[in-house]
Structure formats: C-alpha cells, structure tokens
C-alpha cells in the first residue's frame, strides 16, 4: 500500500485592517481606533461603513452621513474603494474654517 505524503499544515491568516477616527467622530463614538477583519464579501469602504453602522445609534449616525470623509493609507477615496489586508482606513468630518 502506498503512503500518502502530507505537507506542512496551512494556516489561514486573518486579513485585518486598522480603522482610525478623528475629530468630532472620535468624540461622538468615544473610540480612537479599532481593528476589523476583512472577508471576501465585505471588502469595500461601503461594506465597512455598513458594518460599523450596526454597532449602535451613534455609529449609524456617523456612517450614514454623506459628508463623512475617508482615506485609505493617507489617500482620499470614495465608498467603492476596495480594501486589502493591513490597510489603514481613516474617517473624519469635513474640514471647515474661514
């Protein structure tokens, strides 16, 4: 009978992103940063916003605001932006001044 060769065990590495909150958003959510796991079905800014909106009323208010700004790895992006492991996503309110 032939022996079956076995290779090294393959470990699945979770794909994580870091999410940062700035200014009034940080204060409203009482959160500076968190880490989220990416998956194949939810890997865009739009998906992340929808997921974070489920954390409660304050979160929903922040992430359904059409004026919310977002950057990935320090580059401004829109909601269709795809994410990959180790990306840093930053949410902040629109800049005002005068």
C-alpha positions as CSV (number, residue, x, y, z in Angstrom):
1,X,0.0,0.0,0.0
2,X,1.4,3.4,-1.0
3,X,2.0,6.0,1.7
4,X,0.2,9.4,1.4
5,X,2.6,12.3,1.7
6,X,1.4,15.1,3.9
7,X,2.7,18.6,3.6
8,X,3.1,21.3,6.2
9,X,-0.1,22.5,7.8
10,X,-1.5,25.5,6.1
11,X,-2.6,28.2,8.5
12,X,-5.2,30.7,7.4
13,X,-4.1,34.2,8.2
14,X,-6.9,36.7,9.1
15,X,-6.9,39.7,6.9
16,X,-7.1,42.8,9.2
17,X,-7.4,46.5,8.7
18,X,-6.9,49.3,11.1
19,X,-9.7,51.9,11.4
20,X,-9.0,55.4,12.8
21,X,-11.5,58.0,13.9
22,X,-10.7,61.7,14.0
23,X,-12.0,65.0,15.5
24,X,-15.8,65.1,16.3
25,X,-16.2,61.5,15.1
26,X,-13.7,60.2,17.7
27,X,-15.6,62.1,20.4
28,X,-19.0,61.0,19.2
29,X,-18.0,57.4,19.1
30,X,-15.7,57.5,22.1
31,X,-13.3,55.5,20.1
32,X,-9.8,56.3,18.6
33,X,-9.2,53.2,16.6
34,X,-10.1,49.6,16.1
35,X,-9.1,46.6,14.0
36,X,-11.6,44.9,11.7
37,X,-11.4,41.5,9.9
38,X,-11.9,41.7,6.2
39,X,-13.7,39.0,4.3
40,X,-14.3,38.3,0.6
41,X,-17.9,39.5,0.7
42,X,-17.2,42.7,2.7
43,X,-14.1,44.4,1.5
44,X,-15.0,48.0,0.4
45,X,-15.4,51.2,2.3
46,X,-19.2,51.0,1.7
47,X,-19.2,47.5,3.3
48,X,-17.1,48.7,6.3
49,X,-19.4,51.7,6.8
50,X,-22.5,49.4,6.8
51,X,-20.8,47.0,9.3
52,X,-19.8,49.8,11.6
53,X,-23.4,51.4,11.4
54,X,-24.7,48.2,13.1
55,X,-22.8,49.0,16.3
56,X,-25.4,51.4,17.6
57,X,-27.3,54.6,17.0
58,X,-24.3,56.9,17.3
59,X,-22.3,54.7,14.9
60,X,-25.2,54.7,12.5
61,X,-25.5,58.5,12.6
62,X,-21.8,58.9,11.8
63,X,-21.6,56.3,9.0
64,X,-24.8,57.3,7.1
65,X,-23.7,61.0,7.0
66,X,-23.0,61.8,3.3
67,X,-20.4,64.4,4.3
68,X,-18.2,61.9,6.0
69,X,-14.6,61.8,4.6
70,X,-12.5,58.7,4.3
71,X,-8.9,58.0,3.4
72,X,-7.1,54.7,2.9
73,X,-3.4,54.7,3.6
74,X,-3.5,58.6,3.7
75,X,-5.1,58.9,0.3
76,X,-8.7,60.2,-0.1
77,X,-11.1,57.6,-1.5
78,X,-14.7,57.0,-2.2
79,X,-17.1,54.3,-0.9
80,X,-16.3,51.9,-3.8
81,X,-12.6,51.7,-2.8
82,X,-11.6,48.0,-2.2
83,X,-9.5,47.2,0.9
84,X,-6.7,44.7,1.4
85,X,-5.0,43.3,4.5
86,X,-3.1,45.8,6.6
87,X,-4.7,48.9,5.1
88,X,-5.3,51.8,7.4
89,X,-8.7,53.5,7.0
90,X,-9.3,56.9,8.5
91,X,-12.7,58.5,8.9
92,X,-13.1,62.3,9.6
93,X,-15.6,65.0,9.3
94,X,-15.4,67.6,6.5
95,X,-12.9,70.3,7.1
96,X,-14.4,73.7,7.9
97,X,-12.9,77.0,8.5
98,X,-13.0,80.6,7.4
